[in-house]
């Protein structure tokens, strides 16, 4: 019982010392000032009707109408490679389970990859911008525009 009381006393004393120390060091700290120098530019609400003063919802139809014709869908396909993938020479499972397809390893058969993504027509002559992961493995690409 004496040991438990000494642990409780030590815990309370340590907590009070910690609390007192943080209060001591925080007393003389200046209040943080904004890094931008305190200048705040007043902005107006762009979606307020000038006549009534009521808020109107944002209308994205004009932006969508401009963007839709230049956005394309990209379907990427990798052709099947002859001979399939080979099982690595130092496969740790082959010593326990043999060289068969016990775990249906992806090395047992060759399955071509397929993927889809989007892109944007960048120039009038048809250059398209897309992310590399959409097309990096592709042997064939099919690009579909909004109007097919």
C-alpha positions in Angstrom: 0.0 0.0 0.0 2.9 2.4 0.8 4.4 1.7 -2.6 1.1 2.6 -4.4 0.8 5.8 -2.4 4.3 6.8 -3.3 3.6 6.2 -7.0 0.4 8.3 -6.8 2.2 11.1 -5.0 5.1 11.0 -7.6 2.6 11.2 -10.5 0.7 14.1 -9.0 4.0 16.0 -8.2 5.3 15.4 -11.7 2.1 16.6 -13.2 2.1 19.8 -11.1 5.8 20.5 -12.0 5.0 20.0 -15.7 1.9 22.3 -15.6 3.8 25.0 -13.6 6.7 24.8 -16.1 4.6 25.3 -19.1 2.7 28.2 -17.5 6.1 29.8 -16.6 7.4 29.6 -20.1 4.2 30.6 -21.8 3.7 33.8 -19.8 6.2 35.9 -21.8 5.4 34.6 -25.2 4.2 37.3 -27.7 0.9 36.7 -29.4 1.5 35.3 -32.9 1.2 37.9 -35.6 0.0 37.0 -39.0 2.8 36.3 -41.5 1.1 38.3 -44.2 1.5 41.6 -42.3 -2.1 42.0 -41.2 -3.5 43.3 -44.5 -6.7 41.6 -45.5 -8.2 42.3 -48.8 -12.0 42.6 -48.6 -13.7 40.5 -51.2 -17.2 40.7 -52.4 -19.5 37.8 -52.8 -19.7 37.0 -56.5 -22.8 35.0 -56.3 -25.1 37.7 -54.9 -27.9 39.1 -57.0 -27.3 42.9 -57.3 -31.1 43.7 -57.3 -32.3 41.6 -54.3 -29.0 41.0 -52.4 -29.9 37.4 -52.0 -27.3 34.7 -52.7 -27.8 32.8 -56.0 -26.3 29.3 -56.6 -23.1 29.1 -58.7 -23.8 28.3 -62.3 -21.2 25.9 -63.9 -23.1 25.3 -67.1 -21.0 27.8 -69.1 -17.8 26.3 -67.8 -19.0 22.8 -68.5 -20.2 23.8 -72.0 -16.7 25.1 -72.8 -14.8 22.2 -71.2 -16.9 19.2 -72.4 -15.8 19.2 -76.1 -12.1 19.0 -75.2 -12.2 16.3 -72.6 -11.6 12.7 -73.9 -11.8 9.2 -72.6 -8.8 7.1 -73.1 -8.8 3.3 -73.1 -5.4 1.7 -72.9 -4.6 -2.0 -73.7 -1.5 -4.0 -73.5 -1.1 -6.7 -76.1 -0.4 -10.3 -74.9 3.3 -11.0 -74.9 4.4 -14.3 -76.5 5.6 -17.0 -74.1 4.1 -15.6 -71.0 5.9 -14.4 -67.9 8.5 -16.7 -66.4 8.6 -17.7 -62.8 11.6 -16.1 -61.0 14.6 -18.3 -60.5 14.7 -17.7 -56.8 11.1 -18.2 -56.0 10.9 -19.0 -52.3 7.7 -21.0 -52.6 9.0 -23.5 -55.2 11.2 -25.2 -52.7 8.1 -26.0 -50.5 5.4 -26.5 -53.1 7.2 -27.2 -56.3 7.0 -25.2 -59.6 3.3 -25.6 -60.1 0.6 -23.1 -59.7 -0.4 -23.8 -56.1 -1.1 -20.2 -55.3 -2.3 -19.2 -58.8 0.7 -16.9 -59.1 0.5 -14.1 -61.7 3.7 -15.7 -63.1 1.8 -18.8 -64.2 -0.1 -17.0 -66.9 0.2 -13.8 -68.9 -2.8 -11.6 -68.7 -2.7 -8.3 -70.7 -3.4 -5.2 -68.7 -6.2 -2.8 -69.5 -7.0 0.6 -68.1 -8.9 3.8 -68.7 -8.5 7.4 -67.9 -9.2 10.9 -69.2 -7.3 13.5 -71.1 -7.7 16.9 -72.6 -7.2 17.9 -76.2 -4.5 20.5 -76.0 -4.0 21.8 -79.6 -6.2 22.1 -82.7 -4.2 19.4 -84.5 -5.1 16.8 -81.8 -2.3 16.7 -79.2 -3.8 15.2 -76.0 -2.6 15.7 -72.4 -3.1 12.9 -69.9 -1.3 11.3 -67.0 1.5 8.9 -67.6 0.0 6.1 -65.5 -2.9 6.0 -68.0 -0.8 5.2 -71.0 2.6 3.9 -69.8 2.0 0.2 -70.4 -0.2 0.6 -73.5 0.4 -1.0 -76.8 -3.0 0.2 -78.1 -5.0 3.4 -77.3 -8.6 4.2 -78.0 -9.6 7.8 -77.6 -13.3 8.7 -77.4 -14.5 12.3 -77.6 -17.7 13.6 -76.1 -19.6 13.2 -79.4 -18.1 9.7 -80.0 
